[in-house]
Amino acid sequence: MNRRHLLRTAAASAATAALSATRIATAATAPPAKVMVGMDHFAVRAAGWKAGALIDYAASLKLDTLFISELSPFESFEEAYLAGLKAKADAAGLKFYVGTKTICSTAKSWKPDYGTPVEHMAL
């Protein structure tokens, strides 16, 4: 190894160490990332609650998210009702997610309660 190579390697190592120390110091002072905690309504589906009651329950547990993974908890699909549910979830600080179980008419769990797959998706 010649002297120039040694000096270049030493300089690069010193720069890397300084950058690493800066990153470590910044990471130590940064607030930790928040882990979101939530529930799927299926966890309490036996209670038979509608969407509004599910929002109240999730808020009482101080959860961050609520996932309603099928459409049966909704009393209506009218825009005013759904906007009211979103406002209620927002006021409780909940991220509110909705699923529809399945839209595949060949699936064993398919139920035509909400029409054809196309009609179901239009809700």
All heavy atoms as an XYZ file, in Angstrom:
912
protein
N       0.854     -1.162      0.000
C       0.000      0.000      0.000
C       0.904      1.231      0.000
O       1.821      1.325      0.791
C      -0.894     -0.001      1.244
C      -1.751      1.226      1.331
S      -2.761      1.366      2.833
C      -3.820      0.011      2.740
N       0.608      2.195     -0.879
C       1.422      3.405     -0.884
C       0.798      4.477      0.018
O      -0.342      4.352      0.474
C       1.662      3.908     -2.314
C       0.374      4.345     -2.995
O      -0.531      4.859     -2.366
N       0.320      4.143     -4.307
N       1.544      5.532      0.245
C       1.135      6.581      1.169
C      -0.129      7.291      0.683
O      -1.020      7.596      1.477
C       2.291      7.575      1.336
C       2.059      8.576      2.426
C       3.269      9.421      2.628
N       3.449     10.235      1.433
C       4.013     11.419      1.402
N       4.517     11.910      2.506
N       4.109     12.085      0.315
N      -0.253      7.553     -0.612
C      -1.441      8.239     -1.135
C      -2.703      7.406     -0.899
O      -3.739      7.928     -0.517
C      -1.266      8.526     -2.618
C      -0.323      9.652     -2.867
C      -0.294      9.990     -4.318
N       0.660     11.063     -4.517
C       1.284     11.309     -5.630
N       1.058     10.517     -6.671
N       2.117     12.305     -5.726
N      -2.631      6.131     -1.155
C      -3.765      5.241     -0.926
C      -4.153      5.226      0.547
O      -5.346      5.285      0.901
C      -3.432      3.822     -1.416
C      -4.604      2.891     -1.324
N      -4.765      2.016     -0.291
C      -5.677      2.725     -2.147
C      -5.883      1.337     -0.461
N      -6.453      1.749     -1.584
N      -3.167      5.160      1.418
C      -3.415      5.179      2.854
C      -4.114      6.473      3.272
O      -5.093      6.454      4.014
C      -2.102      5.014      3.628
C      -2.220      5.131      5.152
C      -3.038      3.970      5.701
C      -0.848      5.181      5.789
N      -3.640      7.611      2.764
C      -4.240      8.899      3.116
C      -5.672      9.013      2.584
O      -6.563      9.497      3.284
C      -3.371     10.054      2.603
C      -2.031     10.225      3.311
C      -1.200     11.306      2.622
C      -2.217     10.552      4.779
N      -5.908      8.554      1.345
C      -7.269      8.582      0.791
C      -8.212      7.702      1.600
O      -9.334      8.088      1.911
C      -7.239      8.096     -0.656
C      -7.290      9.233     -1.632
C      -7.521      8.724     -3.039
N      -6.278      8.959     -3.753
C      -5.650      8.112     -4.526
N      -6.134      6.926     -4.739
N      -4.533      8.439     -5.109
N      -7.772      6.523      1.950
C      -8.592      5.595      2.735
C      -8.884      6.168      4.114
O     -10.018      6.104      4.592
C      -7.882      4.234      2.856
O      -7.616      3.736      1.552
C      -8.724      3.235      3.618
N      -7.885      6.753      4.740
C      -8.070      7.345      6.061
C      -9.040      8.517      5.995
O      -9.917      8.677      6.860
C      -6.732      7.791      6.638
N      -8.941      9.359      4.964
C      -9.842     10.510      4.813
C     -11.270     10.046      4.571
O     -12.225     10.580      5.148
C      -9.361     11.403      3.678
N     -11.436      9.031      3.728
C     -12.780      8.513      3.454
C     -13.380      7.893      4.712
O     -14.564      8.082      5.011
C     -12.729      7.486      2.328
N     -12.588      7.181      5.474
C     -13.069      6.579      6.720
C     -13.480      7.645      7.729
O     -14.508      7.521      8.400
C     -11.988      5.683      7.332
O     -11.723      4.600      6.479
N     -12.700      8.716      7.830
C     -13.023      9.801      8.757
C     -14.318     10.489      8.348
O     -15.167     10.811      9.193
C     -11.873     10.805      8.818
N     -14.512     10.715      7.057
C     -15.734     11.352      6.566
C     -16.951     10.464      6.834
O     -18.005     10.940      7.266
C     -15.608     11.658      5.081
N     -16.804      9.187      6.601
C     -17.900      8.246      6.861
C     -18.247      8.217      8.335
O     -19.424      8.221      8.711
C     -17.523      6.837      6.373
O     -17.242      6.905      4.977
C     -18.617      5.837      6.633
N     -17.254      8.209      9.191
C     -17.493      8.195     10.636
C     -18.194      9.465     11.089
O     -19.116      9.425     11.905
C     -16.169      8.012     11.379
N     -17.802     10.605     10.550
C     -18.432     11.874     10.921
C     -19.888     11.897     10.470
O     -20.780     12.327     11.212
C     -17.665     13.042     10.310
N     -20.162     11.434      9.261
C     -21.527     11.388      8.743
C     -22.381     10.435      9.566
O     -23.520     10.746      9.919
C     -21.518     10.969      7.277
C     -22.863     10.954      6.553
C     -23.531     12.315      6.613
C     -22.672     10.526      5.119
N     -21.832      9.288      9.926
C     -22.560      8.322     10.745
C     -22.887      8.898     12.107
O     -23.994      8.722     12.621
C     -21.753      7.036     10.904
O     -21.625      6.393      9.655
N     -21.938      9.605     12.720
C     -22.175     10.219     14.034
C     -23.287     11.254     13.940
O     -24.139     11.345     14.837
C     -20.888     10.847     14.556
N     -23.328     12.020     12.853
C     -24.385     13.019     12.660
C     -25.734     12.335     12.518
O     -26.720     12.767     13.117
C     -24.090     13.875     11.412
O     -22.825     14.500     11.579
C     -25.155     14.923     11.187
N     -25.790     11.263     11.742
C     -27.057     10.538     11.569
C     -27.528      9.921     12.876
O     -28.715      9.935     13.185
C     -26.891      9.447     10.511
C     -26.840      9.991      9.124
C     -26.814      8.884      8.105
N     -26.749      9.440      6.774
C     -26.357      8.768      5.720
N     -26.005      7.505      5.846
N     -26.322      9.333      4.545
N     -26.636      9.378     13.649
C     -26.999      8.779     14.939
C     -27.540      9.843     15.875
O     -28.550      9.656     16.544
C     -25.797      8.031     15.552
C     -25.503      6.775     14.739
C     -26.051      7.683     17.008
C     -24.197      6.098     15.084
N     -26.889     10.997     15.921
C     -27.342     12.094     16.792
C     -28.721     12.580     16.359
O     -29.592     12.838     17.194
C     -26.339     13.233     16.777
N     -28.943     12.692     15.050
C     -30.247     13.135     14.542
C     -31.322     12.108     14.874
O     -32.415     12.457     15.305
C     -30.185     13.351     13.018
O     -29.178     14.319     12.736
C     -31.508     13.825     12.469
N     -31.033     10.840     14.694
C     -32.003      9.785     14.990
C     -32.337      9.736     16.470
O     -33.472      9.458     16.855
C     -31.469      8.433     14.524
N     -31.374     10.025     17.324
C     -31.606      9.986     18.766
C     -32.528     11.107     19.217
O     -33.254     10.963     20.195
C     -30.277     10.051     19.514
N     -32.533     12.233     18.514
C     -33.371     13.358     18.907
C     -34.712     13.373     18.186
O     -35.610     14.098     18.587
C     -32.644     14.698     18.638
O     -32.351     14.786     17.251
C     -31.373     14.805     19.462
N     -34.867     12.588     17.129
C     -36.131     12.543     16.391
C     -37.160     11.755     17.184
O     -36.827     10.764     17.840
C     -35.910     11.885     15.027
N     -38.431     12.192     17.140
C     -39.459     11.426     17.851
C     -39.627     10.055     17.200
O     -39.467      9.925     15.983
C     -40.717     12.274     17.684
C     -40.449     13.141     16.501
C     -38.976     13.333     16.439
N     -39.932      9.040     17.984
C     -40.106      7.702     17.397
C     -41.341      7.672     16.498
O     -42.299      8.407     16.730
C     -40.291      6.795     18.618
C     -40.740      7.704     19.710
C     -40.150      9.053     19.419
N     -41.293      6.844     15.484
C     -42.442      6.691     14.587
C     -43.588      6.049     15.361
O     -43.376      5.130     16.147
C     -42.060      5.823     13.397
N     -44.801      6.557     15.125
C     -45.965      6.019     15.815
C     -46.471      4.777     15.093
O     -46.653      4.780     13.882
C     -47.073      7.061     15.872
C     -48.281      6.573     16.625
C     -49.341      7.632     16.743
C     -50.497      7.043     17.527
N     -51.652      7.880     17.539
N     -46.702      3.741     15.836
C     -47.286      2.519     15.297
C     -48.796      2.641     15.436
O     -49.315      2.859     16.531
C     -46.771      1.268     16.052
C     -47.486      0.025     15.564
C     -45.275      1.134     15.894
N     -49.489      2.545     14.312
C     -50.950      2.648     14.323
C     -51.545      1.347     14.856
O     -51.124      0.261     14.467
C     -51.467      2.908     12.911
C     -50.877      4.134     12.246
S     -51.463      5.649     12.947
C     -52.965      5.847     12.056
N     -52.528      1.480     15.724
C     -53.208      0.314     16.296
C     -54.693      0.440     15.970
O     -55.287      1.503     16.144
C     -53.013      0.243     17.828
C     -53.784     -0.921     18.421
C     -51.541      0.143     18.165
N     -55.274     -0.639     15.485
C     -56.681     -0.582     15.115
C     -57.357     -1.924     15.228
O     -56.814     -2.866     15.797
N     -58.564     -1.984     14.697
C     -59.319     -3.236     14.742
C     -60.158     -3.392     13.484
O     -60.520     -2.417     12.836
C     -60.220     -3.290     15.974
C     -61.362     -2.280     15.975
S     -62.462     -2.471     17.382
C     -63.924     -3.057     16.568
N     -60.445     -4.645     13.172
C     -61.392     -5.007     12.129
C     -62.717     -5.262     12.852
O     -62.734     -5.874     13.928
C     -60.906     -6.270     11.422
C     -61.773     -6.696     10.250
O     -62.997     -6.432     10.255
O     -61.238     -7.317      9.326
N     -63.798     -4.820     12.293
C     -65.089     -5.007     12.970
C     -65.406     -6.483     13.207
O     -66.192     -6.817     14.089
C     -66.219     -4.330     12.186
C     -66.901     -5.207     11.196
N     -66.359     -5.530      9.973
C     -68.075     -5.862     11.275
C     -67.190     -6.332      9.331
N     -68.234     -6.546     10.095
N     -64.767     -7.379     12.462
C     -65.006     -8.808     12.666
C     -64.614     -9.252     14.076
O     -65.103    -10.263     14.561
C     -64.255     -9.635     11.616
C     -65.123    -10.056     10.471
C     -65.971     -9.157      9.845
C     -65.115    -11.352     10.022
C     -66.777     -9.533      8.801
C     -65.915    -11.757      8.969
C     -66.744    -10.842      8.359
N     -63.738     -8.488     14.735
C     -63.334     -8.850     16.096
C     -64.514     -8.797     17.060
O     -64.508     -9.473     18.087
C     -62.220     -7.911     16.578
N     -65.527     -7.992     16.735
C     -66.684     -7.847     17.623
C     -67.998     -8.036     16.865
O     -69.044     -7.571     17.310
C     -66.668     -6.462     18.334
C     -65.498     -6.364     19.301
C     -66.631     -5.321     17.336
N     -67.957     -8.726     15.740
C     -69.154     -8.850     14.902
C     -70.327     -9.510     15.609
O     -71.479     -9.239     15.303
C     -68.833     -9.571     13.612
C     -68.543    -11.057     13.794
C     -68.294    -11.726     12.447
N     -68.001    -13.121     12.665
C     -66.806    -13.659     12.498
N     -65.816    -12.929     12.081
N     -66.607    -14.937     12.726
N     -70.057    -10.351     16.587
C     -71.137    -11.029     17.306
C     -72.007    -10.038     18.082
O     -73.158    -10.334     18.399
C     -70.571    -12.074     18.258
N     -71.488     -8.858     18.352
C     -72.276     -7.843     19.056
C     -73.373     -7.278     18.157
O     -74.355     -6.728     18.655
C     -71.364     -6.719     19.536
N     -73.218     -7.407     16.846
C     -74.237     -6.939     15.916
C     -74.319     -5.428     15.789
O     -75.337     -4.898     15.352
N     -73.255     -4.727     16.159
C     -73.262     -3.265     16.116
C     -73.258     -2.749     14.691
O     -72.673     -3.343     13.799
C     -72.056     -2.703     16.849
C     -72.032     -2.965     18.316
C     -73.103     -3.151     19.140
C     -70.877     -3.071     19.138
N     -72.682     -3.364     20.423
C     -71.315     -3.320     20.454
C     -69.512     -2.985     18.904
C     -70.440     -3.472     21.515
C     -68.641     -3.126     19.957
C     -69.107     -3.374     21.259
N     -73.876     -1.599     14.529
C     -73.837     -0.890     13.259
C     -72.596     -0.003     13.240
O     -71.876      0.127     14.233
C     -75.118     -0.068     13.058
C     -76.350     -0.947     12.906
C     -76.209     -1.823     11.677
C     -77.423     -2.697     11.440
N     -77.210     -3.617     10.337
N     -72.325      0.626     12.106
C     -71.098      1.389     11.902
C     -70.877      2.472     12.956
O     -69.761      2.640     13.459
C     -71.098      1.997     10.504
N     -71.921      3.209     13.325
C     -71.772      4.270     14.324
C     -71.312      3.733     15.668
O     -70.435      4.314     16.325
N     -71.882      2.605     16.081
C     -71.484      1.986     17.355
C     -70.063      1.449     17.277
O     -69.320      1.506     18.268
C     -72.460      0.873     17.725
N     -69.667      0.950     16.121
C     -68.294      0.466     15.952
C     -67.291      1.611     16.067
O     -66.233      1.462     16.682
C     -68.143     -0.243     14.602
C     -68.853     -1.598     14.505
C     -68.984     -2.026     13.051
C     -68.119     -2.641     15.320
N     -67.637      2.763     15.502
C     -66.778      3.939     15.633
C     -66.670      4.343     17.098
O     -65.579      4.611     17.599
C     -67.307      5.108     14.763
C     -67.143      4.768     13.291
C     -66.598      6.416     15.116
C     -67.853      5.721     12.343
N     -67.796      4.367     17.800
C     -67.784      4.714     19.234
C     -66.908      3.747     20.027
O     -66.133      4.166     20.892
C     -69.205      4.694     19.807
C     -70.074      5.828     19.291
O     -69.514      6.850     18.833
O     -71.310      5.676     19.343
N     -67.031      2.463     19.737
C     -66.251      1.459     20.464
C     -64.752      1.615     20.192
O     -63.933      1.597     21.113
C     -66.722      0.050     20.090
C     -66.002     -1.038     20.853
C     -66.154     -1.154     22.232
C     -65.169     -1.942     20.201
C     -65.486     -2.147     22.940
C     -64.510     -2.936     20.903
C     -64.672     -3.032     22.273
O     -64.004     -4.007     22.974
N     -64.391      1.786     18.927
C     -62.972      1.965     18.578
C     -62.422      3.224     19.244
O     -61.298      3.229     19.746
C     -62.806      2.033     17.067
N     -63.215      4.279     19.274
C     -62.780      5.527     19.929
C     -62.624      5.325     21.432
O     -61.684      5.846     22.032
C     -63.777      6.643     19.643
N     -63.513      4.550     22.048
C     -63.417      4.310     23.491
C     -62.149      3.540     23.858
O     -61.629      3.675     24.963
C     -64.653      3.556     24.007
O     -64.600      2.178     23.662
N     -61.649      2.745     22.906
C     -60.405      2.000     23.117
C     -59.173      2.818     22.737
O     -58.050      2.339     22.847
C     -60.425      0.700     22.295
C     -61.493     -0.319     22.679
C     -61.463     -1.489     21.711
C     -61.331     -0.790     24.106
N     -59.413      4.051     22.271
C     -58.340      4.959     21.839
C     -57.508      4.351     20.699
O     -56.290      4.480     20.668
C     -57.461      5.379     23.014
C     -58.231      6.122     24.095
C     -57.331      6.606     25.192
C     -57.984      7.302     26.325
N     -59.315      7.685     26.349
N     -58.207      3.691     19.779
C     -57.545      3.105     18.625
C     -57.270      4.180     17.581
O     -57.857      5.258     17.615
C     -58.407      1.997     18.029
C     -58.673      0.800     18.941
C     -59.616     -0.183     18.259
C     -57.381      0.119     19.343
N     -56.394      3.858     16.652
C     -56.053      4.783     15.574
C     -56.836      4.501     14.298
O     -57.047      5.394     13.490
C     -54.553      4.687     15.248
C     -53.693      5.001     16.455
O     -53.847      6.102     17.011
O     -52.885      4.143     16.844
N     -57.225      3.237     14.099
C     -57.899      2.847     12.865
C     -59.074      1.922     13.144
O     -59.112      1.212     14.152
C     -56.939      2.113     11.904
O     -56.516      0.895     12.501
C     -55.742      2.957     11.540
N     -60.031      1.948     12.226
C     -61.160      1.024     12.260
C     -61.374      0.538     10.831
O     -61.458      1.336      9.896
C     -62.431      1.710     12.761
C     -63.719      0.890     12.638
C     -63.655     -0.402     13.463
C     -64.927      1.726     13.026
N     -61.441     -0.778     10.663
C     -61.695     -1.381      9.367
C     -63.016     -2.118      9.442
O     -63.172     -3.050     10.235
C     -60.565     -2.340      8.997
C     -60.755     -3.064      7.682
C     -61.225     -2.404      6.566
C     -60.421     -4.396      7.559
C     -61.387     -3.065      5.347
C     -60.566     -5.075      6.359
C     -61.052     -4.406      5.249
N     -63.975     -1.675      8.660
C     -65.250     -2.389      8.531
C     -65.138     -3.153      7.218
O     -65.149     -2.561      6.141
C     -66.445     -1.424      8.555
C     -66.499     -0.712      9.913
C     -67.745     -2.180      8.276
C     -67.632      0.281     10.063
N     -65.008     -4.466      7.332
C     -64.626     -5.270      6.178
C     -65.781     -5.904      5.413
O     -65.565     -6.793      4.588
C     -63.627     -6.348      6.614
O     -64.133     -7.075      7.691
N     -66.981     -5.455      5.670
C     -68.125     -5.855      4.856
C     -69.176     -4.763      4.968
O     -69.030     -3.833      5.765
C     -68.673     -7.213      5.284
C     -69.262     -7.240      6.671
C     -69.839     -8.601      7.029
O     -69.883     -9.488      6.179
O     -70.250     -8.753      8.172
N     -70.227     -4.857      4.198
C     -71.187     -3.763      4.128
C     -72.358     -3.870      5.098
O     -73.070     -2.898      5.302
C     -71.714     -3.641      2.692
C     -70.640     -3.362      1.638
C     -71.265     -3.319      0.246
C     -69.913     -2.065      1.943
N     -72.558     -5.013      5.725
C     -73.736     -5.185      6.582
C     -73.815     -4.223      7.773
O     -74.921     -3.899      8.199
C     -73.842     -6.639      7.058
O     -72.710     -7.010      7.795
N     -72.715     -3.706      8.338
C     -72.862     -2.749      9.441
C     -73.406     -1.371      9.027
O     -73.747     -0.561      9.878
C     -71.439     -2.605      9.995
C     -70.751     -3.858      9.596
C     -71.332     -4.179      8.250
N     -73.500     -1.112      7.739
C     -73.989      0.181      7.281
C     -75.510      0.169      7.184
O     -76.090     -0.715      6.578
C     -73.360      0.560      5.940
C     -71.886      0.793      6.045
C     -70.993     -0.228      5.762
C     -71.396      2.010      6.472
C     -69.635     -0.024      5.889
C     -70.034      2.222      6.605
C     -69.152      1.203      6.315
N     -76.132      1.175      7.772
C     -77.586      1.273      7.752
C     -78.099      1.829      6.435
O     -79.276      1.674      6.108
C     -78.051      2.145      8.913
C     -77.674      1.540     10.267
C     -78.050      2.437     11.416
O     -79.262      2.624     11.637
O     -77.136      2.948     12.081
N     -77.235      2.507      5.700
C     -77.621      3.154      4.457
C     -76.353      3.390      3.634
O     -75.251      3.380      4.170
C     -78.295      4.489      4.779
O     -78.378      5.319      3.656
N     -76.554      3.622      2.366
C     -75.438      3.999      1.504
C     -75.662      5.403      0.945
O     -75.029      5.804     -0.023
C     -75.234      2.969      0.387
C     -74.920      1.607      0.935
C     -75.840      0.581      0.860
C     -73.717      1.364      1.581
C     -75.555     -0.663      1.393
C     -73.423      0.123      2.116
C     -74.355     -0.885      2.028
N     -76.575      6.129      1.578
C     -76.835      7.507      1.191
C     -75.626      8.361      1.561
O     -74.991      8.150      2.597
C     -78.090      8.039      1.884
C     -79.359      7.313      1.499
C     -79.699      7.457      0.017
O     -79.527      8.566     -0.533
O     -80.115      6.451     -0.574
N     -75.340      9.344      0.720
C     -74.159     10.174      0.905
C     -74.147     10.891      2.256
O     -73.108     10.964      2.916
C     -74.053     11.184     -0.234
C     -72.732     11.916     -0.246
C     -72.531     12.754     -1.493
O     -73.107     12.444     -2.541
O     -71.766     13.730     -1.391
N     -75.276     11.405      2.690
C     -75.335     12.147      3.961
C     -75.003     11.234      5.147
O     -74.262     11.633      6.058
C     -76.713     12.775      4.147
N     -75.519     10.019      5.135
C     -75.235      9.063      6.217
C     -73.752      8.709      6.247
O     -73.115      8.726      7.306
C     -76.087      7.803      6.023
C     -75.700      6.644      6.923
C     -76.021      6.639      8.274
C     -75.004      5.556      6.407
C     -75.663      5.578      9.094
C     -74.644      4.491      7.215
C     -74.978      4.507      8.557
O     -74.617      3.446      9.364
N     -73.197      8.397      5.083
C     -71.780      8.026      5.017
C     -70.880      9.199      5.394
O     -69.875      9.015      6.094
C     -71.442      7.512      3.615
C     -72.174      6.224      3.198
C     -71.889      5.899      1.737
C     -71.812      5.067      4.107
N     -71.240     10.411      4.975
C     -70.457     11.597      5.350
C     -70.517     11.807      6.861
O     -69.519     12.206      7.481
C     -70.984     12.824      4.618
N     -71.669     11.520      7.466
C     -71.795     11.633      8.924
C     -70.890     10.643      9.648
O     -70.274     10.978     10.667
N     -70.801      9.428      9.125
C     -69.905      8.434      9.723
C     -68.445      8.863      9.602
O     -67.670      8.730     10.551
C     -70.085      7.068      9.056
C     -71.383      6.330      9.341
C     -71.444      5.044      8.530
C     -71.541      6.039     10.825
N     -68.087      9.401      8.444
C     -66.713      9.863      8.266
C     -66.410     11.013      9.222
O     -65.341     11.053      9.842
C     -66.453     10.294      6.828
C     -64.995     10.732      6.653
C     -64.667     11.131      5.261
C     -63.241     11.534      5.051
N     -62.517     12.142      6.133
N     -67.350     11.928      9.380
C     -67.154     13.054     10.303
C     -67.006     12.553     11.737
O     -66.175     13.055     12.503
C     -68.320     14.034     10.188
N     -67.793     11.549     12.095
C     -67.711     10.963     13.445
C     -66.349     10.305     13.660
O     -65.726     10.461     14.716
C     -68.836      9.944     13.619
C     -68.966      9.377     15.001
C     -70.201      8.483     15.084
C     -70.467      8.113     16.509
N     -71.744      7.435     16.685
N     -65.872      9.571     12.676
C     -64.551      8.926     12.765
C     -63.453      9.981     12.836
O     -62.524      9.863     13.641
C     -64.334      7.992     11.578
N     -63.562     11.017     12.012
C     -62.569     12.099     12.034
C     -62.529     12.772     13.402
O     -61.458     13.047     13.939
C     -62.871     13.139     10.955
C     -62.585     12.653      9.545
O     -61.901     11.609      9.392
O     -63.052     13.309      8.599
N     -63.706     13.032     13.969
C     -63.776     13.686     15.281
C     -63.152     12.821     16.372
O     -62.593     13.340     17.343
C     -65.232     14.004     15.629
N     -63.221     11.513     16.199
C     -62.631     10.580     17.171
C     -61.153     10.333     16.889
O     -60.495      9.595     17.622
C     -63.396      9.252     17.141
N     -60.634     10.926     15.816
C     -59.228     10.724     15.462
C     -58.947      9.362     14.847
O     -57.822      8.871     14.890
N     -59.980      8.760     14.266
C     -59.839      7.425     13.668
C     -59.647      7.498     12.162
O     -60.344      8.247     11.479
C     -61.102      6.599     13.903
C     -61.336      6.018     15.275
C     -62.751      5.469     15.362
C     -60.330      4.931     15.571
N     -58.721      6.717     11.650
C     -58.662      6.475     10.217
C     -59.678      5.375      9.972
O     -59.706      4.366     10.665
C     -57.265      6.053      9.799
C     -56.244      7.149      9.987
C     -55.143      7.020      8.976
C     -54.091      8.076      9.185
N     -54.452      9.347      8.621
N     -60.534      5.581      8.997
C     -61.710      4.737      8.782
C     -61.580      4.056      7.423
O     -61.495      4.731      6.403
C     -62.935      5.646      8.846
C     -64.269      4.971      8.835
C     -64.480      3.771      9.471
C     -65.333      5.577      8.203
C     -65.727      3.175      9.477
C     -66.589      4.995      8.201
C     -66.781      3.791      8.844
N     -61.529      2.729      7.411
C     -61.380      1.958      6.172
C     -62.593      1.040      6.012
O     -63.131      0.532      6.992
C     -60.111      1.101      6.212
C     -58.856      1.923      6.363
C     -58.285      2.113      7.611
C     -58.249      2.515      5.259
C     -57.133      2.873      7.768
C     -57.097      3.269      5.403
C     -56.544      3.436      6.660
O     -55.411      4.188      6.798
N     -62.984      0.830      4.757
C     -64.152     -0.007      4.466
C     -63.793     -1.016      3.387
O     -63.133     -0.679      2.404
C     -65.341      0.864      3.985
C     -66.536     -0.011      3.615
C     -65.729      1.876      5.045
N     -64.236     -2.243      3.590
C     -64.080     -3.300      2.591
C     -65.454     -3.832      2.222
O     -66.460     -3.431      2.802
N     -65.502     -4.751      1.268
C     -66.799     -5.273      0.836
C     -66.874     -6.795      0.841
O     -67.692     -7.369      0.151
C     -67.155     -4.767     -0.576
O     -66.208     -5.277     -1.492
C     -67.234     -3.273     -0.644
N     -66.029     -7.427      1.592
C     -65.974     -8.887      1.679
C     -65.509     -9.480      0.358
O     -64.359     -9.778      0.191
C     -67.293     -9.475      2.143
C     -67.171    -10.873      2.689
C     -68.448    -11.295      3.360
C     -68.315    -12.650      3.973
N     -69.514    -13.036      4.689
N     -66.403     -9.658     -0.619
C     -65.996    -10.174     -1.925
C     -66.906     -9.617     -3.005
O     -68.071     -9.308     -2.752
C     -66.005    -11.711     -1.981
O     -65.488    -12.132     -3.250
C     -67.377    -12.296     -1.774
N     -66.357     -9.475     -4.192
C     -67.167     -9.097     -5.357
C     -67.095    -10.179     -6.419
O     -67.581     -9.999     -7.522
C     -66.726     -7.739     -5.943
C     -65.272     -7.790     -6.367
C     -67.014     -6.608     -4.989
C     -64.852     -6.669     -7.272
N     -66.516    -11.317     -6.057
C     -66.380    -12.433     -6.996
C     -67.597    -13.343     -6.867
O     -67.782    -14.013     -5.841
C     -65.094    -13.207     -6.713
S     -64.889    -14.624     -7.811
N     -68.425    -13.373     -7.889
C     -69.665    -14.151     -7.827
C     -69.433    -15.659     -7.804
O     -70.352    -16.421     -7.533
C     -70.590    -13.774     -8.976
O     -69.951    -14.042    -10.205
N     -68.205    -16.107     -8.055
C     -67.921    -17.542     -7.990
C     -67.322    -17.954     -6.645
O     -67.100    -19.141     -6.416
C     -66.968    -17.962     -9.128
O     -65.731    -17.272     -8.988
C     -67.580    -17.674    -10.489
N     -67.062    -17.001     -5.761
C     -66.501    -17.310     -4.443
C     -67.567    -17.950     -3.565
O     -68.755    -17.616     -3.659
C     -65.984    -16.034     -3.779
N     -67.156    -18.859     -2.694
C     -68.097    -19.516     -1.787
C     -68.793    -18.517     -0.866
O     -69.933    -18.718     -0.474
C     -67.384    -20.567     -0.942
C     -66.998    -21.802     -1.707
C     -66.371    -22.841     -0.798
C     -65.966    -24.058     -1.583
N     -65.392    -25.101     -0.730
N     -68.086    -17.424     -0.517
C     -68.661    -16.440      0.409
C     -69.509    -15.372     -0.288
O     -70.048    -14.495      0.362
C     -67.541    -15.765      1.203
O     -66.663    -15.091      0.335
N     -69.655    -15.457     -1.616
C     -70.435    -14.462     -2.358
C     -71.897    -14.525     -1.956
O     -72.497    -15.582     -1.855
C     -70.315    -14.695     -3.861
C     -71.320    -13.907     -4.667
C     -72.426    -14.382     -5.288
C     -71.311    -12.497     -4.892
N     -73.106    -13.366     -5.900
C     -72.445    -12.195     -5.665
C     -70.468    -11.467     -4.511
C     -72.746    -10.907     -6.089
C     -70.754    -10.176     -4.927
C     -71.885     -9.913     -5.701
N     -72.459    -13.346     -1.702
C     -73.896    -13.205     -1.444
C     -74.384    -12.055     -2.312
O     -73.808    -10.971     -2.292
C     -74.146    -12.886      0.023
C     -73.800    -14.023      0.953
C     -74.082    -13.657      2.389
C     -73.622    -14.773      3.297
N     -73.682    -14.403      4.697
N     -75.455    -12.257     -3.046
C     -75.941    -11.201     -3.940
C     -76.785    -10.138     -3.217
O     -77.616     -9.482     -3.839
C     -76.765    -11.975     -4.976
C     -77.265    -13.158     -4.233
C     -76.171    -13.515     -3.258
N     -76.565     -9.954     -1.924
C     -77.360     -8.998     -1.135
C     -77.307     -7.578     -1.686
O     -78.232     -6.795     -1.478
C     -76.880     -8.975      0.315
C     -77.033    -10.308      1.009
O     -77.701    -11.211      0.456
O     -76.480    -10.458      2.112
N     -76.209     -7.225     -2.327
C     -76.032     -5.859     -2.820
C     -76.033     -5.810     -4.347
O     -75.480     -4.901     -4.938
C     -74.735     -5.266     -2.250
C     -74.731     -5.295     -0.748
C     -73.981     -6.243     -0.060
C     -75.506     -4.417     -0.011
C     -74.001     -6.299      1.326
C     -75.533     -4.463      1.383
C     -74.780     -5.409      2.025
O     -74.813     -5.465      3.400
N     -76.653     -6.802     -4.968
C     -76.763     -6.835     -6.418
C     -75.647     -7.630     -7.062
O     -74.981     -8.452     -6.429
N     -75.437     -7.362     -8.321
C     -74.382     -8.025     -9.088
C     -73.028     -7.490     -8.617
O     -72.972     -6.465     -7.921
C     -74.538     -7.713    -10.591
O     -74.276     -6.324    -10.788
C     -75.909     -8.091    -11.111
N     -71.934     -8.146     -9.004
C     -70.625     -7.599     -8.641
C     -70.441     -6.144     -9.085
O     -69.907     -5.326     -8.340
C     -69.638     -8.538     -9.340
C     -70.357     -9.847     -9.372
C     -71.805     -9.473     -9.623
N     -70.920     -5.806    -10.249
C     -70.794     -4.422    -10.747
C     -71.604     -3.470     -9.871
O     -71.153     -2.389     -9.495
C     -71.217     -4.322    -12.232
C     -71.280     -2.877    -12.684
C     -70.244     -5.127    -13.097
N     -72.833     -3.860     -9.528
C     -73.671     -3.026     -8.653
C     -73.057     -2.904     -7.262
O     -73.088     -1.842     -6.644
C     -75.095     -3.612     -8.561
C     -75.852     -3.562     -9.852
C     -77.111     -4.437     -9.867
O     -77.180     -5.415     -9.099
O     -77.997     -4.140    -10.664
N     -72.514     -3.988     -6.789
C     -71.855     -4.022     -5.473
C     -70.691     -3.017     -5.458
O     -70.521     -2.266     -4.501
C     -71.358     -5.437     -5.210
C     -70.804     -5.687     -3.862
N     -71.423     -6.520     -2.966
C     -69.713     -5.228     -3.232
C     -70.725     -6.570     -1.857
N     -69.663     -5.787     -1.997
N     -69.878     -3.013     -6.505
C     -68.735     -2.096     -6.566
C     -69.184     -0.648     -6.689
O     -68.481      0.262     -6.257
C     -67.818     -2.462     -7.734
C     -67.052     -3.729     -7.463
S     -65.913     -4.289     -8.749
C     -65.844     -3.067     -9.964
N     -70.345     -0.410     -7.243
C     -70.838      0.956     -7.431
C     -71.265      1.601     -6.110
O     -71.392      2.810     -6.025
C     -72.003      0.962     -8.409
N     -71.485      0.777     -5.088
C     -71.873      1.341     -3.790
C     -70.740      2.190     -3.305
O     -70.698      3.110     -2.707
C     -72.193      0.239     -2.781
C     -73.406     -0.603     -3.104
C     -73.506     -1.768     -2.116
C     -74.660      0.220     -3.051
